[in-house]
Amino acid sequence: MDHCVIWLEVAGALWNLSFDDERHPEAIAAAGGVEALVSLAQYCSNGSRVLKENAAGALWGLAISEENSIAIGQCGGVAPLIALVHSAAQSVHETATGALWNLDFNSV
């Protein structure tokens, strides 16, 4: 199986889990999820639409938490999300915008 397909599935699962239970975003972050997803968002700029959408979506879910929002910013997650906002694919644009909105909401 291609590693991009694996990352696509992992990011999609983390996105689902992050919205499934209020404890999941913290557990995902504690397991190194913030760093991994920020790296994926940086890496996937040339990836498929679904990979980009899943990476941004998982960060969106993690950014519900103020602590995770800070970690996403400290890991350099803002720049790749801004790049994904400029995607021609509306679903990627909307998902990255949601992640940035959560980051901004938690910075107030």
C-alpha positions as CSV (number, residue, x, y, z in Angstrom):
1,M,0.0,0.0,0.0
2,D,1.3,3.5,-0.9
3,H,2.4,5.6,2.1
4,C,0.2,8.5,0.8
5,V,-2.8,6.2,1.0
6,I,-1.9,5.2,4.5
7,W,-1.5,8.8,5.6
8,L,-4.8,9.7,3.9
9,E,-6.6,7.0,6.0
10,V,-4.8,7.9,9.2
11,A,-5.6,11.6,8.9
12,G,-9.2,10.8,8.1
13,A,-9.5,8.6,11.1
14,L,-7.9,11.2,13.4
15,W,-10.3,13.8,12.0
16,N,-13.3,11.6,12.8
17,L,-11.9,10.8,16.3
18,S,-11.2,14.4,17.1
19,F,-14.9,15.3,16.8
20,D,-16.2,12.1,18.2
21,D,-15.5,12.6,21.9
22,E,-14.2,15.7,23.8
23,R,-11.3,13.7,25.3
24,H,-10.0,12.5,21.9
25,P,-8.2,15.7,20.8
26,E,-6.1,15.7,24.0
27,A,-5.3,12.0,23.7
28,I,-4.4,12.4,20.0
29,A,-2.1,15.4,20.9
30,A,-0.5,13.4,23.8
31,A,0.4,10.7,21.4
32,G,2.3,13.1,19.1
33,G,-0.6,13.8,16.8
34,V,-0.1,17.6,16.6
35,E,3.4,17.3,15.3
36,A,2.6,14.4,12.9
37,L,-0.4,16.3,11.4
38,V,1.4,19.6,11.1
39,S,4.2,17.7,9.2
40,L,1.6,16.0,7.0
41,A,0.0,19.4,6.3
42,Q,3.4,20.7,5.2
43,Y,4.2,17.6,3.2
44,C,0.8,17.2,1.5
45,S,0.8,20.4,-0.5
46,N,1.4,18.3,-3.6
47,G,-0.9,15.5,-2.4
48,S,-4.4,14.6,-3.4
49,R,-7.4,16.7,-2.5
50,V,-8.6,14.1,0.0
51,L,-5.2,14.0,1.8
52,K,-5.1,17.8,2.1
53,E,-8.7,17.8,3.3
54,N,-8.1,15.1,5.9
55,A,-4.9,16.7,7.2
56,A,-6.6,20.1,7.6
57,G,-9.7,18.4,9.1
58,A,-7.7,16.5,11.7
59,L,-6.0,19.8,12.7
60,W,-9.4,21.5,12.8
61,G,-10.6,18.9,15.2
62,L,-7.5,19.1,17.4
63,A,-7.7,22.9,17.4
64,I,-10.9,22.7,19.4
65,S,-8.7,22.6,22.5
66,E,-6.8,25.8,23.5
67,E,-3.8,23.7,24.5
68,N,-3.7,22.0,21.1
69,S,-4.2,25.4,19.3
70,I,-1.1,26.7,21.0
71,A,0.8,23.5,20.1
72,I,-0.3,23.7,16.4
73,G,1.0,27.3,16.3
74,Q,4.3,26.4,18.0
75,C,4.8,23.5,15.6
76,G,4.5,25.8,12.6
77,G,0.9,24.7,11.7
78,V,-0.4,28.1,10.6
79,A,1.6,28.4,7.4
80,P,0.6,25.1,5.9
81,L,-3.1,25.7,6.8
82,I,-2.9,29.1,5.1
83,A,-1.4,27.4,2.0
84,L,-4.3,24.9,2.1
85,V,-6.8,27.8,2.3
86,H,-5.6,28.8,-1.2
87,S,-6.5,25.4,-2.6
88,A,-8.6,25.3,-5.7
89,A,-10.7,22.5,-4.1
90,Q,-13.5,24.1,-2.1
91,S,-13.6,21.2,0.4
92,V,-9.9,21.8,1.2
93,H,-10.4,25.5,1.4
94,E,-13.3,25.2,3.8
95,T,-11.6,22.6,6.0
96,A,-8.4,24.6,6.3
97,T,-10.5,27.7,7.0
98,G,-12.3,25.9,9.8
99,A,-8.9,24.9,11.4
100,L,-7.7,28.5,11.2
101,W,-11.0,29.7,12.7
102,N,-10.5,27.4,15.7
103,L,-7.0,28.5,16.1
104,D,-8.1,32.1,16.1
105,F,-11.0,31.5,18.4
106,N,-8.8,29.9,21.0
107,S,-6.3,32.8,20.8
108,V,-8.8,35.3,22.2
